[in-house]
């Protein structure tokens, strides 16, 4: 049975991705950090559906915690077939009010976390004869978002890192791709007012917000298609095209 580790996998997009991989028969490892209550609730919800995902607590921006998490994963499962780097944070703030700490925190989770997790699985996937890494970017990493310069920059870094790593690991049959969500109906967009949300929806050619399931299905597609690597797959209903 194939194994997938999903960072930030207990809520929002990550939870939807976990649901999709569970339904496809994968062994699922759910990484979380801050909200243990929510993590346990998600695990219980999946248990009630007949699934048995494993929870792993780690701050993906912390090198030692990431090392310890993967050490435990490899002890239990021996390998990771698919890594989904989904953990992410954001702030909405004009650049003049964005502190260096804000910037470093955003990059710590969104960019450094992706690097640290990819570095941990690379050798294992190479030795296993292949694997799949899926990094969750953002449409804002492609086109930029006003008042979200730090977030946009961090997701742009993820996209560039994905393309470079895909070239590096392709000879070893390790595929690296990026899913780039548009405006998805999750807690991360809860700060938007009703007027702002309506304005965004008007800019989406398909005329609706995306769902976590929309992103999840894209992740499963990238996990299963053995001839796709180095791609940035937009899941945004045609937004910003």
C-alpha positions as CSV (number, residue, x, y, z in Angstrom):
1,X,0.0,0.0,0.0
2,X,1.3,3.5,-0.9
3,X,2.0,6.0,1.8
4,X,1.3,9.8,1.6
5,X,2.4,12.4,4.2
6,X,0.4,15.7,4.1
7,X,1.7,18.6,6.0
8,X,-1.0,20.8,7.5
9,X,-3.2,17.9,6.8
10,X,-5.9,18.2,9.5
11,X,-8.0,21.2,8.2
12,X,-8.9,23.1,5.1
13,X,-7.2,22.0,1.9
14,X,-5.0,19.6,3.7
15,X,-8.0,17.7,5.2
16,X,-9.7,17.5,1.8
17,X,-6.5,16.2,0.3
18,X,-6.3,13.6,3.1
19,X,-9.9,12.5,2.4
20,X,-9.2,12.0,-1.3
21,X,-6.0,9.9,-0.7
22,X,-7.8,7.8,1.9
23,X,-10.5,7.1,-0.6
24,X,-7.8,6.0,-3.1
25,X,-6.5,3.4,-0.6
26,X,-3.4,5.2,0.6
27,X,-1.9,5.0,4.1
28,X,-2.2,8.6,5.2
29,X,0.0,10.5,7.7
30,X,-1.4,13.9,8.8
31,X,1.1,16.5,10.0
32,X,-0.1,19.3,12.2
33,X,1.5,21.7,14.7
34,X,-0.6,24.2,16.6
35,X,-4.2,22.9,16.9
36,X,-4.1,19.5,18.5
37,X,-7.9,19.6,19.3
38,X,-8.7,20.1,15.6
39,X,-6.2,17.4,14.6
40,X,-7.7,14.8,16.9
41,X,-11.2,15.8,15.7
42,X,-10.2,15.2,12.1
43,X,-8.6,11.9,13.0
44,X,-11.7,10.8,14.8
45,X,-13.9,11.9,11.9
46,X,-11.8,9.7,9.5
47,X,-11.9,6.8,12.0
48,X,-15.7,7.0,11.9
49,X,-15.5,6.6,8.1
50,X,-13.4,3.4,8.6
51,X,-10.0,5.0,7.9
52,X,-6.9,5.0,10.2
53,X,-4.7,8.0,9.4
54,X,-1.7,8.6,11.7
55,X,-1.1,12.1,13.3
56,X,2.4,13.5,13.4
57,X,3.0,16.8,15.2
58,X,5.9,19.0,13.9
59,X,6.6,22.6,13.1
60,X,7.7,22.2,9.4
61,X,9.8,25.4,9.7
62,X,11.9,23.8,12.4
63,X,14.7,21.6,11.1
64,X,15.0,19.3,14.1
65,X,11.3,18.7,14.4
66,X,11.1,17.9,10.7
67,X,14.0,15.4,11.0
68,X,12.3,13.7,14.0
69,X,9.0,13.5,12.2
70,X,10.5,11.8,9.2
71,X,12.6,9.5,11.3
72,X,9.4,8.2,13.0
73,X,7.6,8.0,9.6
74,X,10.4,5.9,8.1
75,X,10.5,3.7,11.3
76,X,6.8,2.9,10.9
77,X,6.4,2.8,7.1
78,X,9.9,2.4,5.7
79,X,9.2,5.0,3.0
80,X,7.0,7.9,1.8
81,X,5.6,7.4,-1.7
82,X,3.9,10.8,-1.9
83,X,4.7,14.0,0.0
84,X,2.2,16.8,-0.1
85,X,3.7,20.1,1.2
86,X,0.5,21.8,2.1
87,X,1.2,23.6,5.4
88,X,1.0,27.4,5.0
89,X,0.3,30.6,6.8
90,X,-0.6,34.1,5.5
91,X,-1.0,37.7,6.7
92,X,-2.9,40.6,5.1
93,X,-0.8,43.7,5.6
94,X,0.6,46.5,3.5
95,X,4.4,46.3,3.1
96,X,5.1,49.2,5.4
97,X,3.4,47.4,8.2
98,X,5.0,44.0,7.5
99,X,7.7,43.4,10.1
100,X,10.8,41.4,9.4
101,X,9.4,38.8,11.9
102,X,6.2,38.6,9.8
103,X,8.3,38.1,6.7
104,X,10.5,35.4,8.3
105,X,7.5,33.6,9.8
106,X,5.7,33.4,6.4
107,X,8.8,32.2,4.6
108,X,9.6,29.8,7.5
109,X,6.5,27.8,7.0
110,X,5.7,28.4,3.4
111,X,9.1,28.1,1.8
112,X,11.6,26.7,4.4
113,X,9.1,24.1,5.4
114,X,8.8,22.8,1.8
115,X,12.6,22.7,1.5
116,X,13.1,20.8,4.8
117,X,10.5,18.2,4.0
118,X,11.7,17.7,0.4
119,X,15.2,17.3,1.7
120,X,14.1,14.6,4.1
121,X,12.3,12.4,1.5
122,X,14.7,12.8,-1.4
123,X,17.2,10.0,-0.6
124,X,14.4,7.6,0.4
125,X,12.5,8.2,-2.8
126,X,15.7,7.8,-4.9
127,X,16.5,4.6,-3.1
128,X,13.0,3.3,-3.6
129,X,13.2,3.9,-7.3
130,X,10.9,6.9,-7.5
131,X,8.3,9.0,-5.7
132,X,6.1,12.0,-5.9
133,X,6.4,15.4,-4.3
134,X,3.4,17.8,-4.6
135,X,4.0,21.4,-3.3
136,X,0.9,23.5,-2.7
137,X,1.6,27.0,-4.1
138,X,-1.0,29.7,-4.8
139,X,-2.3,31.8,-7.6
140,X,-0.8,34.7,-5.7
141,X,2.6,33.2,-6.2
142,X,2.0,33.5,-9.9
143,X,0.4,36.9,-10.2
144,X,0.9,38.6,-6.8
145,X,-1.7,39.9,-4.4
146,X,-2.0,43.4,-3.0
147,X,-1.5,43.6,0.7
148,X,-0.1,40.0,0.7
149,X,3.4,40.7,-0.6
150,X,5.1,38.3,1.9
151,X,2.7,35.5,1.2
152,X,2.9,36.0,-2.6
153,X,6.7,36.0,-2.5
154,X,6.8,32.9,-0.4
155,X,4.5,31.0,-2.8
156,X,6.5,32.3,-5.8
157,X,9.5,30.8,-4.1
158,X,7.7,27.5,-3.8
159,X,6.9,27.5,-7.5
160,X,10.5,28.2,-8.5
161,X,11.8,25.6,-6.1
162,X,9.4,23.1,-7.6
163,X,10.6,23.6,-11.1
164,X,14.3,23.4,-10.1
165,X,13.9,20.3,-7.9
166,X,11.8,18.6,-10.6
167,X,14.8,18.8,-13.0
168,X,17.2,17.7,-10.3
169,X,15.3,14.6,-9.3
170,X,13.7,13.5,-12.6
171,X,16.7,11.2,-13.5
172,X,15.9,9.3,-10.3
173,X,12.2,9.0,-11.2
174,X,11.1,11.3,-8.5
175,X,8.5,13.7,-9.8
176,X,8.0,17.2,-8.3
177,X,4.9,19.3,-9.2
178,X,3.0,22.2,-7.8
179,X,-0.7,22.7,-7.3
180,X,-1.6,26.4,-7.4
181,X,-5.0,27.0,-5.8
182,X,-7.0,30.1,-6.6
183,X,-9.6,31.5,-4.3
184,X,-10.6,28.5,-2.2
185,X,-13.4,28.4,0.4
186,X,-11.3,27.8,3.5
187,X,-10.5,29.5,6.8
188,X,-7.5,31.2,5.2
189,X,-9.9,33.4,3.3
190,X,-12.2,34.1,6.2
191,X,-10.8,37.6,6.6
192,X,-12.4,38.7,3.3
193,X,-15.6,40.7,3.7
194,X,-18.8,39.7,1.8
195,X,-18.2,42.5,-0.7
196,X,-14.6,41.5,-1.3
197,X,-15.6,37.9,-1.8
198,X,-18.3,38.9,-4.3
199,X,-15.7,41.0,-6.2
200,X,-13.3,38.0,-6.3
201,X,-16.0,35.7,-7.5
202,X,-16.9,38.1,-10.3
203,X,-13.3,37.8,-11.5
204,X,-13.5,33.9,-11.7
205,X,-14.6,32.8,-15.1
206,X,-16.3,29.7,-13.6
207,X,-18.2,31.9,-11.3
208,X,-17.6,30.2,-8.0
209,X,-15.1,29.7,-5.2
210,X,-13.0,26.6,-5.4
211,X,-13.3,23.8,-2.8
212,X,-10.7,21.8,-1.0
213,X,-11.9,18.8,-3.0
214,X,-11.1,20.6,-6.2
215,X,-7.5,20.9,-5.0
216,X,-7.4,17.4,-3.6
217,X,-8.4,15.8,-6.9
218,X,-5.6,17.7,-8.6
219,X,-3.2,16.3,-6.0
220,X,-4.3,12.8,-6.7
221,X,-4.0,13.3,-10.4
222,X,-0.4,14.4,-10.0
223,X,0.4,11.5,-7.6
224,X,-0.9,9.0,-10.1
225,X,0.3,10.3,-13.4
226,X,3.9,9.0,-13.8
227,X,4.8,11.2,-16.8
228,X,4.1,14.7,-15.3
229,X,6.8,16.6,-13.5
230,X,7.9,20.2,-13.1
231,X,4.4,21.5,-13.7
232,X,2.4,24.2,-12.0
233,X,-1.3,23.1,-12.1
234,X,-3.6,26.0,-11.5
235,X,-6.8,25.1,-9.7
236,X,-8.5,28.5,-9.9
237,X,-11.5,28.3,-12.1
238,X,-9.7,30.3,-14.8
239,X,-8.9,33.2,-12.4
240,X,-6.0,35.5,-13.5
241,X,-5.6,33.8,-16.8
